[in-house]
Each structure stands twice: as C-alpha cells, then as structure tokens.
Amino acid sequence: MVLSGPTFQRVVSRAVLLVFFPLLVACLRAQSGEVAGSMPEDYLPELKTILATAMQRSPQLLAAEFDRTVQEARILVADAARIPNLRGSSEFASNQTSVSSNSGSSSRANGVFYRFEAGQPIFHWGALKNQSEAARINLRVAEKNFAMVYRDLAVILRKSFLALAVEKAKLRQGREALRILRQDIVAATDKKERGLISPGALEGERLREREVTLELNRGEAEFAANRRRLARIAGVKEISEDSIPNEIPAPTFSPALAAAMKAALLRDGAKGTLEYEIYDLKVREAMLRYKIEKTRLLPKINAGASFSLENSTNVNGNVVNQEAFQRQAFSVSAQWNIFDGFATRGVVREALAAQRLNEKRLAYETEEILQNAQLLERNLQLDAEALEISEIRRSLAVETKKRAAEEVELGNLPKGDVERAQIGILQADAVTFTARAAFLGRWSEFVSLAGHDPVLNNVPASHVRPKK
C-alpha cells in the first residue's frame, strides 16, 4: 500500500511528536525547576519571612479561608437532603373532656405523649445529587480562590518590598548629599567671614539646604508609611528600616525560560491557570443549577414512617372516655407541583443566563491571560535591556570616583570631589536598584500568571491541583 503525500506527512509528524514529546516535557520540567531560584525572595531572604507570615496572618487570606470554611459547611447542608431525616416531639398533657349539656360526664387523662417521624427522598430527578455536587464545586472554587489570593498577595508583597529597598537606596543617597551640602555650607560660612564670597551666595546655599532637607524629610515619612502599609497587608507587627536590605542583588534573566513558559501557556490555552479553573468550575456549577431548576414542576417521590402515642376521646351519648393509643404508619408518596405561576420558567431562564455569563467570562479571562503573558514576556526583555544600561551607568560612576581619587592624590582636585563622586555612585545605585526591582517585580508577575509561582507549594495541593 502506497501512502499519499499528505497522509505520509501526517504519519511522519506523529512519529516525530511521539519521539520528541517526552524530551520536550522533560525540558519544560527542568525549566520550571529553574524558576525556584529566580524569584525576589531568593535574592532577598528577608522577604521569605514576610511571605511565610502572610500565609498565616494576612487579612485577605483570613477572609478567603473563612469563605472556604463556609463552603465546606454548606456541603453538609446539601448532603442532608439526600439522607433519611428524623423528627420527634413529646409533651406532658392533662386532657379533660365533658359533654356540654352534662357537665358531670367528664373524663380526664394525664400522661406523656410523643410522636416520631422519619422521611427519605426516593426520586427527585437527580436534583438532590446535583445540589450536593454544586456545593462541592463551590468548595473547590473557594479553595482555588484562596490559592489565587495568596499568589496575588505574594506578587504585591514582593513588589512592595522591592520598592522599599529602592526607597532606602534613594534615602541613603539623599542623606549623604545633605551631609556633604552641610559641609559645604560650613566652608562657605568661613569664606564669607574672610570676604571671599558674598552673603547672597551663602544664603543661596542655606536655602538649598532647606529644600534638600524638606525633600529628605518627605521621603523619610513616605518610607515609614510604606513600611507600615506593607506590615498591615502581610499581617506582621512591624517592618523596621534595618530589615530592608541595603541593596538588591543583580538578577539573571533566561529569555529561553520565559519563552518556554509563554509557549506552554499559549499551547495549553491557559487551562492550567487558577483563573481558568475557577471560571470553568463556575460554568459547571451553573449547568448543575440549570438542571436542578428544571425539575421544579416534575413529580417527586418520598417515603415516610411514623410512630406515635396519642390521646383519643370517644363520646357515646352522655358518656366520655379518653385513652391513649399507639399508631404506626408507613407511606410512599408523590408530590407534584403542577403550576407555580411561571416561577419555574423564570428561575430556569435565570440559571441559563448565569451559565452563559460564566462561559463568556471564561473566554474573556482566558484571552486576557494570554495577552498579558505575551505583554509581560516582551516587557521582560525591555527590563533586561534597562538592567544592562543601568549596570553600565554604575560602572561609569565607579570609574569616575577612581579618577577623582587619583586626581586628589596628585593634588589636582580637592578631597571633597571624591565624596561628590561617591554621591554619583549612590545615585547610580538607586537607578540600578530601580531597574532591578522593576525586572524582579515583572518576573514575579509573569511566573505567577504562567502558573509556576513557587509560593503555591505552601498551599495545600487540593487548593491548586485541578480536580476532574
């Protein structure tokens, strides 16, 4: 048998896929393993403590855990409709009965009377089973919401902590610049007393000192406020200035790893992300609600049994007799709500609309995730370029200080120029740390969106792993 051209190509393509697919999977797993050492907390160990504490104390996570607990309790409520129910009542009564025309013909009976009833749904067209399944789906949605809240919170905490490190670097540069400016004012005061400079020039320097001091104080206040804000979000008592690192180490960027994660996300249609799984579960829950509401006007069959001890009154002429008697009853009944004023039609339409809405949200969310992943991957390349440029600028600042130190040794420049060159290095550090923080923050967001965030390892597997 001779294969045609297109058929032969398909056979060859499938054979190649079968041979190289395991290698591709192994490669992706290896690349995913590399992510664990590239996150901001891997460069800043202080951040790991904040992320671990937030898992236990963050207000957002506590609210998400409360919602998960509520959904877990609602499963018991949904399941209760499918199992036998038992009801009972008891009373101590004193019953006296007489004929109205003969008050002397009275009868009295005292004692304890009781009644017990049991019921069991038999056939409700699957509505009760679907209610239990819908409750379990809502629990899985709450679990995945918890994981997503923690994942998104981790991204916020990382970016905030990196921003604090940048603020600290800028404050360090501002403090050093103010110190040198005050030294210059002391020198200018001496020159003014010797008549070397005018009083206006000295006042100009003092005014500049006030401006720099004001800007520095504003930065100090903002730095303290941002530390308190981060502590509140993370659920920690305090974040001191000493706990903020003095520098952000230079991160490494693997374009191949970023491209592989983006390609995997696009190929999978974002089905491995928490957002997709949440909306997919909501669609399934809406479908179940639609099926449940469609059974409202269908007959339903139940079984029941009762046992009671009751008081009985018999009147024969002018004679009244009371006595207690036991009653046992067993029944299989059908309940049929034939017409409810078109209420069923309304709730069915509502359930169908909710299903379609969640389907639209699922499609929209998927498209947004894929677009954001491509945008983040492109911006990461730009951030990597900005990192390179900032490193070059810092190297130039260091070289400038070396040249200034050499000229000072030769007597060509005053010693103060070395300190001013050091301020240039501090300024370059602030710019470099800003570029590093921007890259690490965007990398954290990209990894989180792609579904490879290592913080999810701290969440119970049932909250993250998809369930069929």
URFEN-V449748 format. One record per residue. RES is the residue in three letters. PHI is phi in whole degrees, 0 to 359 (999 if undefined). PSI is psi in whole degrees, 0 to 359 (NA if undefined). Layout:
RES;PHI;PSI
RES;PHI;PSI
This chain:
MET;999;132
VAL;255;128
LEU;276;140
SER;289;169
GLY;302;304
PRO;298;321
THR;295;318
PHE;297;321
GLN;296;321
ARG;295;319
VAL;297;316
VAL;295;319
SER;298;318
ARG;294;322
ALA;295;317
VAL;296;319
LEU;297;319
LEU;295;328
VAL;283;317
PHE;262;349
PHE;300;314
PRO;302;324
LEU;292;321
LEU;295;318
VAL;298;316
ALA;297;322
CYS;295;316
LEU;297;320
ARG;296;320
ALA;296;319
GLN;293;323
SER;297;326
GLY;294;331
GLU;290;337
VAL;298;325
ALA;301;333
GLY;260;8
SER;245;4
MET;276;161
PRO;305;322
GLU;292;340
ASP;286;333
TYR;269;334
LEU;236;91
PRO;302;332
GLU;299;332
LEU;290;331
LYS;298;320
THR;297;320
ILE;294;317
LEU;296;321
ALA;292;320
THR;292;322
ALA;298;330
MET;299;330
GLN;259;333
ARG;236;352
SER;297;133
PRO;302;323
GLN;296;319
LEU;287;326
LEU;296;320
ALA;294;319
ALA;294;323
GLU;291;324
PHE;297;317
ASP;297;321
ARG;296;320
THR;295;321
VAL;297;315
GLN;294;327
GLU;294;321
ALA;291;328
ARG;291;340
ILE;295;320
LEU;298;321
VAL;295;317
ALA;292;320
ASP;290;334
ALA;299;332
ALA;288;347
ARG;259;351
ILE;249;160
PRO;302;142
ASN;245;146
LEU;232;131
ARG;231;150
GLY;209;155
SER;213;151
SER;212;149
GLU;205;150
PHE;258;122
ALA;230;148
SER;240;106
ASN;255;128
GLN;233;126
THR;229;140
SER;213;158
VAL;283;135
SER;296;328
SER;273;355
ASN;217;88
SER;294;342
GLY;280;348
SER;266;64
SER;257;154
SER;224;138
ARG;236;140
ALA;222;124
ASN;243;149
GLY;157;181
VAL;263;130
PHE;238;148
TYR;211;166
ARG;208;133
PHE;236;136
GLU;227;144
ALA;230;141
GLY;223;151
GLN;213;119
PRO;295;137
ILE;253;308
PHE;216;113
HIS;234;29
TRP;61;31
GLY;78;4
ALA;294;318
LEU;292;320
LYS;296;319
ASN;293;328
GLN;297;317
SER;295;318
GLU;294;321
ALA;296;321
ALA;296;321
ARG;291;324
ILE;295;318
ASN;297;326
LEU;294;318
ARG;293;326
VAL;297;317
ALA;296;322
GLU;296;316
LYS;288;329
ASN;298;320
PHE;299;313
ALA;297;320
MET;291;322
VAL;298;317
TYR;293;319
ARG;298;311
ASP;293;324
LEU;296;322
ALA;298;320
VAL;297;316
ILE;296;316
LEU;296;320
ARG;298;311
LYS;297;320
SER;294;318
PHE;293;320
LEU;297;321
ALA;297;323
LEU;295;321
ALA;296;322
VAL;293;317
GLU;300;318
LYS;296;321
ALA;296;319
LYS;293;322
LEU;294;321
ARG;298;319
GLN;293;319
GLY;294;320
ARG;296;318
GLU;293;321
ALA;295;321
LEU;293;321
ARG;299;315
ILE;292;323
LEU;297;320
ARG;293;325
GLN;297;319
ASP;295;325
ILE;293;320
VAL;299;316
ALA;295;322
ALA;293;325
THR;297;319
ASP;296;320
LYS;293;324
LYS;293;322
GLU;293;331
ARG;270;1
GLY;79;17
LEU;276;335
ILE;227;161
SER;278;157
PRO;300;328
GLY;296;322
ALA;294;321
LEU;294;318
GLU;294;327
GLY;297;320
GLU;293;321
ARG;293;322
LEU;295;320
ARG;296;326
GLU;296;318
ARG;297;319
GLU;295;315
VAL;294;321
THR;296;317
LEU;299;314
GLU;296;322
LEU;293;317
ASN;297;322
ARG;296;318
GLY;295;321
GLU;297;316
ALA;295;318
GLU;293;323
PHE;297;316
ALA;294;319
ALA;295;320
ASN;292;327
ARG;294;317
ARG;295;322
ARG;296;317
LEU;295;320
ALA;298;320
ARG;293;317
ILE;295;319
ALA;280;345
GLY;82;19
VAL;261;161
LYS;288;315
GLU;202;147
ILE;238;107
SER;279;164
GLU;295;327
ASP;293;335
SER;281;351
ILE;272;127
PRO;295;152
ASN;282;343
GLU;210;161
ILE;249;115
PRO;301;153
ALA;291;122
PRO;279;161
THR;252;145
PHE;235;129
SER;249;100
PRO;302;327
ALA;294;320
LEU;294;316
ALA;297;318
ALA;295;322
ALA;293;319
MET;293;320
LYS;295;317
ALA;297;319
ALA;296;321
LEU;294;317
LEU;293;319
ARG;294;324
ASP;276;353
GLY;66;29
ALA;64;18
LYS;290;342
GLY;271;1
THR;274;156
LEU;294;324
GLU;298;315
TYR;297;315
GLU;296;322
ILE;295;311
TYR;289;329
ASP;295;319
LEU;295;322
LYS;295;325
VAL;296;316
ARG;296;321
GLU;294;322
ALA;294;324
MET;296;320
LEU;294;320
ARG;298;322
TYR;297;316
LYS;295;322
ILE;295;313
GLU;293;332
LYS;292;345
THR;267;4
ARG;298;325
LEU;260;11
LEU;265;148
PRO;293;144
LYS;233;142
ILE;249;135
ASN;226;157
ALA;243;148
GLY;212;157
ALA;212;148
SER;214;151
PHE;219;130
SER;213;156
LEU;240;113
GLU;234;165
ASN;264;138
SER;236;138
THR;241;127
ASN;239;134
VAL;241;122
ASN;235;98
GLY;68;239
ASN;260;12
VAL;255;130
VAL;243;129
ASN;235;136
GLN;235;139
GLU;203;155
ALA;271;146
PHE;217;153
GLN;264;146
ARG;225;134
GLN;236;138
ALA;214;141
PHE;229;139
SER;209;153
VAL;235;117
SER;237;155
ALA;244;133
GLN;244;126
TRP;226;111
ASN;271;97
ILE;285;316
PHE;216;128
ASP;237;29
GLY;70;34
PHE;68;16
ALA;296;322
THR;298;318
ARG;301;320
GLY;294;314
VAL;289;329
VAL;294;316
ARG;296;321
GLU;297;316
ALA;295;321
LEU;293;321
ALA;295;320
ALA;297;322
GLN;296;314
ARG;294;323
LEU;297;315
ASN;293;327
GLU;295;319
LYS;295;319
ARG;296;322
LEU;298;314
ALA;296;318
TYR;294;315
GLU;297;320
THR;297;314
GLU;297;319
GLU;294;320
ILE;299;314
LEU;295;320
GLN;294;317
ASN;296;322
ALA;298;317
GLN;293;320
LEU;294;316
LEU;296;320
GLU;295;321
ARG;292;318
ASN;294;329
LEU;298;322
GLN;295;321
LEU;292;321
ASP;297;322
ALA;297;322
GLU;294;319
ALA;297;324
LEU;300;315
GLU;299;315
ILE;296;317
SER;295;325
GLU;293;322
ILE;294;316
ARG;300;320
ARG;293;320
SER;299;322
LEU;294;322
ALA;294;319
VAL;296;319
GLU;295;323
THR;298;321
LYS;293;321
LYS;298;315
ARG;297;320
ALA;297;319
ALA;296;321
GLU;295;318
GLU;293;325
VAL;296;317
GLU;298;327
LEU;278;351
GLY;85;12
ASN;273;340
LEU;227;151
PRO;288;159
LYS;298;332
GLY;297;337
ASP;293;332
VAL;292;319
GLU;294;322
ARG;293;325
ALA;294;327
GLN;295;324
ILE;297;322
GLY;300;322
ILE;293;318
LEU;297;321
GLN;296;318
ALA;294;324
ASP;298;316
ALA;298;319
VAL;293;318
THR;295;316
PHE;295;326
THR;297;317
ALA;294;320
ARG;293;319
ALA;296;319
ALA;297;318
PHE;293;312
LEU;295;323
GLY;295;318
ARG;289;324
TRP;296;319
SER;299;318
GLU;295;320
PHE;293;313
VAL;298;320
SER;296;316
LEU;295;324
ALA;285;351
GLY;88;21
HIS;243;19
ASP;293;124
PRO;297;339
VAL;295;338
LEU;294;345
ASN;292;340
ASN;278;347
VAL;269;142
PRO;309;140
ALA;301;328
SER;295;338
HIS;279;338
VAL;250;315
ARG;291;132
PRO;294;144
LYS;244;138
LYS;266;NA
